[in-house]
Amino acid sequence: MKDDNTPTAPKRITAKNMTEKEFFYGHKACAGCGGSVAVRLALKVTGEKTFAAFPAGCMAAVGFIYPQMAFRNNAIITTFPGVASMASGISVGAKALGLKGYKTVAFAGDGGTADIGLQALSGMIDRGDDVMYICYDNEAYMNTGIQKSGLTPYGTHTTTTPAGKNFPGSKTQKKNLFEIIAAHDIAYAATASIGYPQDYINKVNKAKQVKGPSFIHVFASCPTGWGSPTHTSIELAKEVVDTGLFFLAEYENGSFKLNKNPKAFKDIPTYLQKQGRFKHLKEEDYKLIEEHRDMKWERMRRNWKHS
């Protein structure tokens, strides 16, 4: 890892001093869409001098609405598997043109990142391209009909993992995407949630300072795909962290750090029962989910820095 890629401590951005300009507005996202919140907040941090790239996912579908466009800054739809490689091209093109102060940001969902786009993302990091990559994780391929992705959690009912009498829905756990990216020895990687917006804003602002690749995995709720009320979108994105089913962490200088280390977790069934995609779960399913969470947290607390 190159020392000159390590992010410096940037000026703190909060809701009070954040720009009032909107760079993502008038879009066609579903009510309560967490992905649109993640994009909106990130662009308010990166500002007007941002080149944004989106694969053929939810944000491309709702943001590029001919003849209007929901983006104030320059944005492009890329191939589904190639958002990272196309963002790399934008970045080096801007450098070749001598443009100063610009940041290239790639936004993709969990399917476009953990599955279809993983190869291009790995190559982008390996080349050291100056791109911030943000994965908005709504835990399935929502734009194409709610199919299972590599970040769909165990027990989720999707159109490709239907729950039945003898089938719990998705039979696999979420990929350890954050750790997969960290294994590239990237200068900066982080996890975040729209349920903890200040933490997310801080991490986007930090990633913005990196001269090279950076990565943020942000949890972004989806009422349409989850079968949850639209007004609970932020609540659920906070509760998933409080239950320990998603964590807030950073990787930099070769080390992992937990940003939030709860002394006790909130009840898992209470969180899951608020979503139609988990209504079928049985007691043994809750037990398995809890056991997997506890095993993961025991490993993180043992090996990672934390408060």
N, C-alpha and C positions, 0 to 999 in steps of 0.2 A: 504494500500500500504506500502511495506517495504522500509524504508529509504535507506537501503544499495543497493537497486536496481536502485536508481536514477543515471542516467548517469553523469559522470564527464566531464569536458571540455577537449576534446581530441585535439591533435595536428592537426592543419588545413591542410587538403589535398587539393591541387589544381592541375590543369592540368600541372603546371610547376614542381611540386615535386612528382606527382603521379608515381608509378612504371611503367616502360616501359614493364614489363611482361604482357602477355595476358593470361587470364584464360578461355576465351570463344571465340574461333575463328575457322574458317573453317566450320561453321555451314551452314545449308541449309535454313535459314530464307528468306522470301520474301524481295525483295529490299525495303528499307525504313522502315523496321520493327522496331517499337518503343520498343517492348518487348525485342528484342535482345540487344538494346542499354541499356535498364534498367539493364539487367542481366550483361552485360559486365562491365558497370561502377561499379555496386555493388561489383562484384568479384575482381575488381582492388583495391577496398577499403578494403575488408575483407582479401584478400591475399591467399597465398598457404595453410595456415592452416584453410581451410574452408571445411566443409562437406555440400554439397548442395543437396536438395531434390526437385524434380519436379513431379507434377502429370501428368496425360496423357493429356497434353495440347500442345500448340504451341511449347514451348521451349523444351519439351520432344521430340516432333516429329522432330525438326530440329537439336537438339543437340546430340542425341544418334543415331548415324548413323553407324550401324554395317558394317564392322568390325572396323571402326574408331570411335572416340568420340571427340566432340568439346570442352570438358572440360579438363583443365590442372589439376585441383584439383579433389578430390573424389566427385562423384555425383551419384545419384540414381533416377530411375523412381519409383514413388509410385502409389498406387491406386488413382483414381480421387478424391474421397471424403476424403482420408486419409493422405494427405501430411503433415498436422500439427502433427497428431499422430505419423506418422513414423519418422518425424524430432525429435519429443520428444524422441523416442526410440534411435535414433542416439546420441542425446545429453547425455542422461543418460548412454548409453553404453560407450561413450568416457570418461565420468567421472569415471565409474567403472573401466576402463582400466588405469586410472591415466594419461590420455593425458592432456597436459598443453598447453594453448594458442590457442586452437581450437575454432572456432565458427561454429555453425550449422545454416544454412540459408535455409528457405523454400521459393521457388518461385512459385507463381500460378497466373493464370489469374483471371479476374473478375468473371467468372462463377464458377471456382474452388474455389473461396474465398467467394464471397457474397452469393452463392447459395449452391452448392454441398458440399463445404468444410467448411461451417460456423460452424457446430457442432463441428468438430474436432479442429478447430481454437479456439473456445470458451473454449473447454476443456483444450487445451494447455496453454492458458492464466490462466485459473482457477488453474491449477496445479503449475504454476510458473516455467514451464520448460524453460531452457536457450536456446531459439530459437529466431532468428530474422526472422520474416515473412514479405515477400515483395509481395504485390499484384500488378502485372503489368496490368493496366486497359486499355484494348482496346475497351471496351464498347460492347462486344458481345462474344459469343462462336465462335471464328474465326476458330479454328482448325477443327471443325466438320461441318462447312458449314454456318457460319454467322447467328446463331440463337440468339434471344434475351436473355439477362441475367438480373440479378437484378440491374446491373449498366448500362444498356442501357438507354440513355436519351429519353425523350419524343420526338416523331416525327421521330424516326429512322426507316428507311426501313431495315428490316432484312428478312430472309427467313421464319421466324415464325410470323413476324409482317409486312406483305407486305402492302405498301401504295397503296391506291386506291382512287376513286372519293369521297367516303364517309368515308374513314379510313385514319388517319394521320400517320400510321406506329405504333410504340410503343405508347401506351396510358398512360404509367406510367412514373414517374420521377425516377431518380437514387436513390437507397437506400442510406441512410445516414451512409455508412459503417464506416467511420472514427469515428463518434459519437457512433455507436454501439460497436466498439472496445474500445473506451474510457470509455464506461459505465461499462466495466469490472474493472475499476480503474487500468489499466495497467501502468507500470512504465513509458513507453515512446511509443508514437504513433505519426505519422506525415503523412502529405500528401506532394506530390512532383510531379514534371513533368519533363520529359526528355527535355522539352523546356527551363527549368531553371536548367541546369546540376550542377552548383556549389551548389545550394540549395539542390539538391538531394544528391550529394556527402557528403555535410556537415551532412545531416540527417542519411545517412548510417553509416558514421563514428561515429556519436553520438550513434546510436542504437547498434553499435558494442561493446560499453563500458558497456552496460547494462548486469548485471548478473541476467538474468531472461528473460521473454518474452518481445519482442519489435515488433512494427508493422509499416510498411510504405506502404502507398497506393500511387503508382506512376502512373501518367497518361502517357500512352504509345500508340502513334498513330499507325494505321494499314491501309496503303494505299489499300491493297487488299480488306479488308472488308468495307472500307469507300468510295471507289471510288474516291480516291484523288491521285494526282501525287506523285511519290515516293520522289521527291526532296523537297516536302513541309512538310515532316514528322516532322521535328524539328520546323518548322515555325508554324504549326497547334498546336503543343503541347505547344508552348509559347502563341499563340493567345487565346487558350481556357482559360488560366489564365487571360489574359488581358481583355477578355470579361466578366469575372466574372462567367463563367459557370463551372469553377473548381477553387479551392482555395488552397493556400499554408498555412499550419498551423501546429501547434504542440500541443500535450497534454502531460504534465508532472507536477508532484507535485499537481495533482488534478485540474489543470487549463488548459484552452484552450488559445492559442495565435495565432493570425493571423500574418504570416510572411510578407505578402504583402497585403496592404490595399489601393487599387487604389482610387484616388480622383474622377476619372471618368473612365467608362468602354468603351472599344472599341465596335464597332458596331457588334451586334450579327448576323444579316443576312449576312454580308460580310464574317464572319467566316464560317457559315453553308453552304453558297452557293459554297464554294470551295470543297465540298464533295458530291459525287453522292448520298449518302444515305439520303441527306436532300433536294434534288432538287425539290421534290414535295410539299414542305411546302408552306402554304398560309400566307397571312398577319396576319390572326387571330392566326395562330400557332406561329409566331414570337412574337406576343403580349403576348400569354400565357407563352411562355418560358421566356420572359423578366420579366413578373410579378412574376413568380416563383423565378427567380434569385434575384430580388429586395427584395422579402419577406425573402428569406434565408439570404441575406447579412444584412438586417436590424436587424435580430435576432442575427447574429454573432457579428455585431458591438456593439450591445447593451449589450451582455452578455460575450463576449470574450475580452481578452487583445489585444490591437493592437497599432500600432504607429500612 
